[in-house]
Amino acid sequence: MKTLVLFGSPRKKGHTKEMLDLLLKNIGGEYEIIDAYNLKEEIKPCNDCRYCWKNNGCSIKDGMQDIYKKIEECDNIVLASPIYFFSITGKLKVIIDRFQPYWASLLRGDSPKEYRKTGCILMVGGAKAFENQFLGGELVFKRLLEDMKIKFVGEVTMSNSDRKSLEQQPEVKKQILDLASRIVELNKMG
Ligand SMILES: Cc1cc2nc3c(=O)[nH]c(=O)nc-3n(C[C@H](O)[C@H](O)[C@H](O)COP(=O)(O)O)c2cc1C
């Protein structure tokens, strides 16, 4: 199984990375991380030129072209971000906006007919848990998976990271392990 991660934390050893490492270790197989704050090639913001309304692709020829290819080649996608002001982080949002050609497949009429691949979400918030703490990020990520026609397997959120690490939140660790098993199971079934 090949996993592609879209990773949105600028902190290389932060809580999001810890959650991600645990998930990847338990999924196994190959993986690649697209690190939004440390990209190999620049990714420009979407400028709503509407090229993708008629063409299956993006008019901006930059680092994103390689990511489109990697999305098609992987079996499983992990969307991972801290919450910044109720949403995912800025650099990751720039990448997500560049997936507009997937949304536009609805206009072009060439979106995949069936759900394919598996996808999941990891999010971290520093504040103690409160209602709708993760809603902003959840709407963005879930809509992206839907536009890509990717099967949503589940999400794990960790609150209170300003005070407690993953190690100190065993219930979150367990949810990550359960999520990993579901992903492995679904990919075995094909
Ligand atoms: C600019 C900024 C905005 C933040 N906004 C929120 C927020 O809206 N809700 C929340 O729970 N935590 C918020 N946080 C806290 C982060 O989610 C928290 O520090 C998290 O652990 C960062 O993830 P990382 O450890 O992977 O870097 C914010 C942090 C920053 C720097």
Ligand as a Chemical Component Dictionary entry (heavy atoms), coordinates in Angstrom:
data_LIG
# 
_chem_comp.id                   LIG 
_chem_comp.type                 NON-POLYMER 
_chem_comp.pdbx_formal_charge   0 
_chem_comp.three_letter_code    LIG 
# 
loop_
_chem_comp_atom.comp_id 
_chem_comp_atom.atom_id 
_chem_comp_atom.alt_atom_id 
_chem_comp_atom.type_symbol 
_chem_comp_atom.charge 
_chem_comp_atom.model_Cartn_x 
_chem_comp_atom.model_Cartn_y 
_chem_comp_atom.model_Cartn_z 
_chem_comp_atom.pdbx_ordinal 
LIG C1  C1  C 0 -1.521 30.930 14.781 1  
LIG C2  C2  C 0 -2.044 29.865 15.677 2  
LIG C3  C3  C 0 -3.429 29.715 15.812 3  
LIG C4  C4  C 0 -3.951 28.705 16.625 4  
LIG N1  N1  N 0 -5.316 28.552 16.686 5  
LIG C5  C5  C 0 -5.831 27.544 17.431 6  
LIG C6  C6  C 0 -7.244 27.319 17.471 7  
LIG O1  O1  O 0 -8.044 27.995 16.838 8  
LIG N2  N2  N 0 -7.698 26.287 18.238 9  
LIG C7  C7  C 0 -6.874 25.477 18.956 10 
LIG O2  O2  O 0 -7.341 24.568 19.642 11 
LIG N3  N3  N 0 -5.515 25.655 18.929 12 
LIG C8  C8  C 0 -4.988 26.659 18.178 13 
LIG N4  N4  N 0 -3.610 26.817 18.107 14 
LIG C9  C9  C 0 -2.726 25.867 18.816 15 
LIG C10 C10 C 0 -2.184 24.751 17.906 16 
LIG O3  O3  O 0 -3.241 24.035 17.289 17 
LIG C11 C11 C 0 -1.318 23.795 18.734 18 
LIG O4  O4  O 0 -0.185 24.484 19.220 19 
LIG C12 C12 C 0 -0.864 22.549 17.986 20 
LIG O5  O5  O 0 -0.216 21.672 18.857 21 
LIG C13 C13 C 0 0.129  22.838 16.881 22 
LIG O6  O6  O 0 0.431  21.624 16.211 23 
LIG P1  P1  P 0 1.937  21.057 16.118 24 
LIG O7  O7  O 0 2.328  20.708 17.513 25 
LIG O8  O8  O 0 1.855  19.906 15.223 26 
LIG O9  O9  O 0 2.753  22.154 15.532 27 
LIG C14 C14 C 0 -3.080 27.831 17.326 28 
LIG C15 C15 C 0 -1.677 28.009 17.192 29 
LIG C16 C16 C 0 -1.169 28.997 16.376 30 
LIG C17 C17 C 0 0.323  29.143 16.236 31 
# 
loop_
_chem_comp_bond.comp_id 
_chem_comp_bond.atom_id_1 
_chem_comp_bond.atom_id_2 
_chem_comp_bond.value_order 
_chem_comp_bond.pdbx_ordinal 
LIG C1  C2  SING 1  
LIG C2  C3  SING 2  
LIG C2  C16 DOUB 3  
LIG C3  C4  DOUB 4  
LIG C4  N1  SING 5  
LIG C4  C14 SING 6  
LIG N1  C5  DOUB 7  
LIG C5  C6  SING 8  
LIG C5  C8  SING 9  
LIG C6  O1  DOUB 10 
LIG C6  N2  SING 11 
LIG N2  C7  SING 12 
LIG C7  O2  DOUB 13 
LIG C7  N3  SING 14 
LIG N3  C8  DOUB 15 
LIG C8  N4  SING 16 
LIG N4  C9  SING 17 
LIG N4  C14 SING 18 
LIG C9  C10 SING 19 
LIG C10 O3  SING 20 
LIG C10 C11 SING 21 
LIG C11 O4  SING 22 
LIG C11 C12 SING 23 
LIG C12 O5  SING 24 
LIG C12 C13 SING 25 
LIG C13 O6  SING 26 
LIG O6  P1  SING 27 
LIG P1  O7  DOUB 28 
LIG P1  O8  SING 29 
LIG P1  O9  SING 30 
LIG C14 C15 DOUB 31 
LIG C15 C16 SING 32 
LIG C16 C17 SING 33 
# 
